[in-house]
Amino acid sequence: MEKNQWNQSIIINNGSFLQSWQWGEFQKSLGRRIWRIETGGLKSLVIKQGLPLGKSYLYCPRGPVGQLAKDNFGEFLSQVKRIGREEKSVFFKIEPAKGVFPRDALEGTPSEGRPLKASLGRTPLKKSKNQIQPAKTLILDISKPEEELLNQMHQKTRYNIGLARRKGIKIEISPGNNLQEIDKFLDLSSATAKRDKFHLHPRRYYRKMLEVLGQEGMIKLFLAKYQNQIVAANLICFFGRIATYLHGASDYDFRQLMAPHLCQWRAILEAKKLGGQYYDFWGIDEKKYPGVTRFKKGFVGQEINYPGSFDLVFRPFWYWIYRSAKKVIGP
């Protein structure tokens, strides 16, 4: 299957950009092997990830995409097992989306994950505590009129958007091909990650992402400038009807200008202009990231809980080594 057909299938089923053709090409640019698996209407991007000591595991982020059933999911797992044997991988990790994104995902209680469990049957998948993607996110329906989106926000968020404008913050959209802008974004990201205590990929990862996906128009940098100085920036992914807020960064010395609020709002408006229906804030966690979560919740979206992370073990001894190491060094 070629690129347009693959993406159309993912988009029709409201699949994540993590299952897009372009994301697979990005992963290949990082030196990783990928497989695009088709089984009975299911589409699945599987990525080979490296582990210490020359080991590896297979990973399917937010997949498979399509209508799950025991037969087609079983065939999918059979193909994954074959690849696992050929690659001598330790295990396979899958972090599925929950139902049809996002409305059907709201059926039942958040932790049930009924569509997944019905499809898994008695497969040997084990629930894992080591999640890669966010366990919980916030989805904003941006098909509503602009005025309604503003009115439903928390009053403080709406006020801060106006304040940033009054203070002279200007938002520019960059395709991510300006090295000076990229370096400034990465510098701000490093400072923000240290301040808010979250993990970043190596700088090369983001450079390559902007290089590969920026050329496709799939990734854009939103830059908040004050007197021609970048004081905040957002990295946004546009795929199908969903825009995803991947990363945000800001200069703490200019925090009183409220630039991140206007930067976020400008990204939402851009997503609307491009025909988007949903804006994914890409992860919330009140305990680990209270400040970031409070900021995102100010825009008032719908909270979504994902089913979690599941592992299919190929090599039990090395999997035990992997799990033991995770307990020591953390995720």
C-alpha positions as semicolon CSV with decimal commas, in nm:
position;residue;x (nm);y (nm);z (nm)
1;M;0,000;0,000;0,000
2;E;0,133;0,344;-0,087
3;K;0,144;0,658;0,127
4;N;-0,188;0,825;0,038
5;Q;-0,390;0,505;0,070
6;W;-0,230;0,421;0,403
7;N;-0,290;0,769;0,547
8;Q;-0,646;0,785;0,420
9;S;-0,723;0,461;0,602
10;I;-0,568;0,594;0,923
11;I;-0,755;0,925;0,896
12;I;-1,093;0,764;0,821
13;N;-1,058;0,565;1,143
14;N;-0,945;0,875;1,338
15;G;-0,604;0,719;1,393
16;S;-0,310;0,894;1,552
17;F;-0,024;1,059;1,364
18;L;0,187;0,792;1,538
19;Q;0,042;0,547;1,286
20;S;0,083;0,773;0,982
21;W;0,306;0,694;0,686
22;Q;0,519;1,000;0,765
23;W;0,583;0,889;1,122
24;G;0,718;0,563;0,988
25;E;0,953;0,754;0,755
26;F;1,066;0,970;1,047
27;Q;1,145;0,657;1,249
28;K;1,348;0,520;0,956
29;S;1,543;0,848;0,944
30;L;1,649;0,776;1,303
31;G;1,795;0,444;1,190
32;R;1,509;0,226;1,314
33;R;1,346;-0,060;1,122
34;I;0,971;-0,038;1,069
35;W;0,695;-0,267;0,943
36;R;0,357;-0,162;0,809
37;I;0,123;-0,453;0,880
38;E;-0,222;-0,498;0,723
39;T;-0,455;-0,765;0,860
40;G;-0,827;-0,781;0,790
41;G;-0,878;-0,406;0,774
42;L;-0,635;-0,329;1,055
43;K;-0,336;-0,104;0,982
44;S;-0,040;-0,116;1,218
45;L;0,294;0,061;1,220
46;V;0,546;-0,143;1,421
47;I;0,885;0,005;1,513
48;K;1,200;-0,171;1,628
49;Q;1,344;0,005;1,933
50;G;1,692;-0,049;2,070
51;L;1,778;-0,171;2,420
52;P;2,114;-0,195;2,598
53;L;2,344;-0,493;2,533
54;G;2,242;-0,507;2,168
55;K;1,885;-0,614;2,248
56;S;1,565;-0,471;2,105
57;Y;1,186;-0,468;2,135
58;L;0,903;-0,406;1,889
59;Y;0,661;-0,121;1,949
60;C;0,316;-0,029;1,815
61;P;0,211;0,321;1,932
62;R;-0,164;0,393;1,931
63;G;-0,240;0,101;1,703
64;P;-0,368;-0,104;1,540
65;V;-0,604;0,131;1,357
66;G;-0,938;-0,005;1,236
67;Q;-1,214;-0,222;1,378
68;L;-1,068;-0,473;1,623
69;A;-1,192;-0,831;1,617
70;K;-1,045;-1,152;1,757
71;D;-0,959;-1,292;1,414
72;N;-0,782;-0,992;1,264
73;F;-0,607;-0,903;1,590
74;G;-0,491;-1,262;1,624
75;E;-0,346;-1,250;1,272
76;F;-0,176;-0,922;1,358
77;L;-0,014;-1,080;1,665
78;S;0,098;-1,378;1,454
79;Q;0,281;-1,146;1,219
80;V;0,435;-0,959;1,512
81;K;0,558;-1,289;1,661
82;R;0,719;-1,382;1,330
83;I;0,898;-1,047;1,315
84;G;1,001;-1,084;1,680
85;R;1,161;-1,422;1,606
86;E;1,342;-1,291;1,300
87;E;1,473;-0,984;1,482
88;K;1,546;-1,175;1,806
89;S;1,353;-0,906;1,995
90;V;1,290;-0,940;2,369
91;F;0,922;-0,839;2,362
92;F;0,651;-0,650;2,176
93;K;0,487;-0,345;2,335
94;I;0,150;-0,212;2,222
95;E;-0,020;0,104;2,348
96;P;-0,357;0,114;2,172
97;A;-0,598;0,399;2,128
98;K;-0,924;0,352;2,310
99;G;-1,216;0,271;2,084
100;V;-1,302;0,514;1,805
101;F;-1,130;0,841;1,885
102;P;-1,265;1,015;2,079
103;R;-1,642;0,964;2,120
104;D;-1,661;0,587;2,159
105;A;-1,367;0,612;2,396
106;L;-1,600;0,772;2,646
107;E;-1,827;0,468;2,675
108;G;-1,799;0,285;3,005
109;T;-1,563;0,379;3,283
110;P;-1,223;0,524;3,186
111;S;-1,021;0,223;3,300
112;E;-1,225;-0,054;3,139
113;G;-1,090;-0,044;2,785
114;R;-1,375;-0,271;2,669
115;P;-1,302;-0,274;2,293
116;L;-0,946;-0,383;2,363
117;K;-1,031;-0,657;2,613
118;A;-1,298;-0,800;2,385
119;S;-1,042;-0,827;2,107
120;L;-0,757;-0,967;2,309
121;G;-0,943;-1,275;2,429
122;R;-0,686;-1,506;2,589
123;T;-0,374;-1,369;2,419
124;P;-0,058;-1,371;2,636
125;L;-0,033;-0,990;2,646
126;K;0,071;-0,861;2,988
127;K;-0,030;-0,525;3,131
128;S;0,284;-0,314;3,172
129;K;0,353;-0,023;3,405
130;N;0,617;0,111;3,166
131;Q;0,418;0,339;2,937
132;I;0,576;0,542;2,659
133;Q;0,280;0,751;2,545
134;P;0,067;0,958;2,787
135;A;-0,184;0,755;2,987
136;K;-0,434;1,041;2,988
137;T;-0,493;1,338;2,762
138;L;-0,723;1,632;2,705
139;I;-0,917;1,668;2,377
140;L;-1,073;1,996;2,270
141;D;-1,352;1,993;2,011
142;I;-1,248;2,282;1,788
143;S;-1,540;2,247;1,546
144;K;-1,722;2,492;1,774
145;P;-1,726;2,863;1,681
146;E;-1,426;3,068;1,797
147;E;-1,638;3,276;2,034
148;E;-1,778;2,962;2,200
149;L;-1,429;2,821;2,248
150;L;-1,324;3,144;2,418
151;N;-1,633;3,158;2,637
152;Q;-1,596;2,800;2,762
153;M;-1,236;2,857;2,877
154;H;-1,151;2,927;3,236
155;Q;-1,178;3,301;3,289
156;K;-0,810;3,328;3,381
157;T;-0,700;3,155;3,059
158;R;-0,914;3,387;2,849
159;Y;-0,778;3,688;3,039
160;N;-0,417;3,575;2,987
161;I;-0,469;3,543;2,611
162;G;-0,587;3,903;2,603
163;L;-0,307;4,013;2,833
164;A;-0,042;3,863;2,605
165;R;-0,189;4,057;2,314
166;R;-0,193;4,382;2,511
167;K;0,170;4,329;2,614
168;G;0,268;4,310;2,248
169;I;0,326;3,935;2,201
170;K;0,326;3,839;1,832
171;I;0,286;3,480;1,708
172;E;0,468;3,357;1,401
173;I;0,436;3,016;1,234
174;S;0,758;2,856;1,116
175;P;0,789;2,539;0,903
176;G;1,087;2,446;1,120
177;N;1,364;2,496;0,864
178;N;1,531;2,796;1,029
179;L;1,829;2,665;1,228
180;Q;1,841;2,969;1,456
181;E;1,473;2,929;1,546
182;I;1,518;2,555;1,601
183;D;1,813;2,612;1,833
184;K;1,617;2,870;2,033
185;F;1,322;2,631;2,061
186;L;1,550;2,351;2,180
187;D;1,721;2,580;2,433
188;L;1,383;2,689;2,570
189;S;1,265;2,325;2,574
190;S;1,567;2,215;2,777
191;A;1,510;2,490;3,033
192;T;1,137;2,415;3,051
193;A;1,196;2,040;3,093
194;K;1,438;2,104;3,377
195;R;1,198;2,347;3,542
196;D;0,890;2,122;3,512
197;K;1,082;1,795;3,562
198;F;0,990;1,606;3,248
199;H;1,198;1,405;3,001
200;L;1,304;1,516;2,653
201;H;1,445;1,322;2,360
202;P;1,797;1,413;2,245
203;R;1,820;1,734;2,040
204;R;1,894;1,527;1,728
205;Y;1,550;1,367;1,758
206;Y;1,369;1,701;1,732
207;R;1,597;1,828;1,457
208;K;1,524;1,518;1,252
209;M;1,151;1,544;1,327
210;L;1,142;1,901;1,199
211;E;1,350;1,806;0,897
212;V;1,140;1,506;0,792
213;L;0,791;1,605;0,905
214;G;0,835;1,979;0,856
215;Q;0,892;1,922;0,485
216;E;0,556;1,744;0,474
217;G;0,382;2,038;0,643
218;M;0,288;1,799;0,922
219;I;0,493;1,970;1,194
220;K;0,502;2,344;1,258
221;L;0,670;2,567;1,513
222;F;0,459;2,840;1,669
223;L;0,688;3,114;1,796
224;A;0,577;3,379;2,047
225;K;0,793;3,690;2,009
226;Y;0,833;3,994;2,231
227;Q;1,028;4,280;2,076
228;N;1,161;4,032;1,814
229;Q;1,284;3,792;2,083
230;I;1,142;3,438;2,104
231;V;0,996;3,399;2,453
232;A;0,778;3,089;2,399
233;A;0,729;2,820;2,135
234;N;0,500;2,527;2,059
235;L;0,563;2,224;1,838
236;I;0,233;2,119;1,678
237;C;0,156;1,815;1,462
238;F;-0,126;1,833;1,205
239;F;-0,263;1,504;1,077
240;G;-0,613;1,442;0,945
241;R;-0,873;1,609;1,162
242;I;-0,650;1,615;1,470
243;A;-0,388;1,871;1,570
244;T;-0,158;1,757;1,850
245;Y;0,036;1,980;2,089
246;L;0,358;1,782;2,113
247;H;0,588;2,018;2,301
248;G;0,578;2,362;2,457
249;A;0,858;2,578;2,589
250;S;0,884;2,922;2,744
251;D;1,135;3,168;2,887
252;Y;1,079;3,194;3,262
253;D;1,217;3,550;3,267
254;F;0,921;3,661;3,053
255;R;0,653;3,463;3,237
256;Q;0,451;3,775;3,322
257;L;0,374;3,826;2,951
258;M;0,159;3,509;2,936
259;A;0,298;3,426;2,591
260;P;0,225;3,048;2,613
261;H;-0,150;3,117;2,640
262;L;-0,159;3,321;2,321
263;C;0,074;3,077;2,146
264;Q;-0,162;2,790;2,231
265;W;-0,467;2,982;2,119
266;R;-0,302;3,072;1,789
267;A;-0,226;2,702;1,727
268;I;-0,590;2,614;1,796
269;L;-0,708;2,877;1,547
270;E;-0,463;2,747;1,286
271;A;-0,595;2,394;1,335
272;K;-0,951;2,524;1,284
273;K;-0,845;2,709;0,968
274;L;-0,693;2,388;0,828
275;G;-1,020;2,203;0,882
276;G;-0,931;2,024;1,204
277;Q;-1,198;1,893;1,437
278;Y;-0,998;1,806;1,749
279;Y;-0,703;1,954;1,935
280;D;-0,511;1,704;2,145
281;F;-0,316;1,856;2,436
282;W;-0,104;1,537;2,446
283;G;-0,100;1,428;2,804
284;I;-0,205;1,550;3,145
285;D;-0,100;1,427;3,488
286;E;-0,206;1,623;3,795
287;K;0,043;1,448;4,023
288;K;0,359;1,450;3,807
289;Y;0,302;1,773;3,613
290;P;0,056;1,990;3,810
291;G;0,153;2,323;3,650
292;V;0,144;2,198;3,291
293;T;-0,181;2,012;3,356
294;R;-0,344;2,319;3,511
295;F;-0,238;2,526;3,209
296;K;-0,390;2,277;2,962
297;K;-0,711;2,235;3,159
298;G;-0,764;2,610;3,138
299;F;-0,873;2,557;2,776
300;V;-1,146;2,314;2,896
301;G;-1,141;1,997;2,687
302;Q;-1,262;1,640;2,740
303;E;-1,038;1,411;2,945
304;I;-0,952;1,079;2,776
305;N;-0,798;0,776;2,947
306;Y;-0,611;0,524;2,731
307;P;-0,620;0,147;2,799
308;G;-0,253;0,140;2,895
309;S;0,056;-0,050;2,784
310;F;0,068;-0,423;2,707
311;D;0,370;-0,648;2,644
312;L;0,396;-0,972;2,451
313;V;0,709;-1,151;2,577
314;F;0,933;-1,339;2,334
315;R;1,243;-1,397;2,548
316;P;1,144;-1,432;2,919
317;F;1,495;-1,415;3,068
318;W;1,589;-1,094;2,892
319;Y;1,244;-0,951;2,964
320;W;1,307;-1,016;3,334
321;I;1,641;-0,831;3,302
322;Y;1,461;-0,541;3,130
323;R;1,189;-0,521;3,397
324;S;1,446;-0,540;3,677
325;A;1,648;-0,257;3,522
326;K;1,333;-0,044;3,484
327;K;1,262;-0,081;3,856
328;V;1,608;0,053;3,932
329;I;1,645;0,337;3,681
330;G;1,276;0,418;3,626
331;P;1,093;0,481;3,296
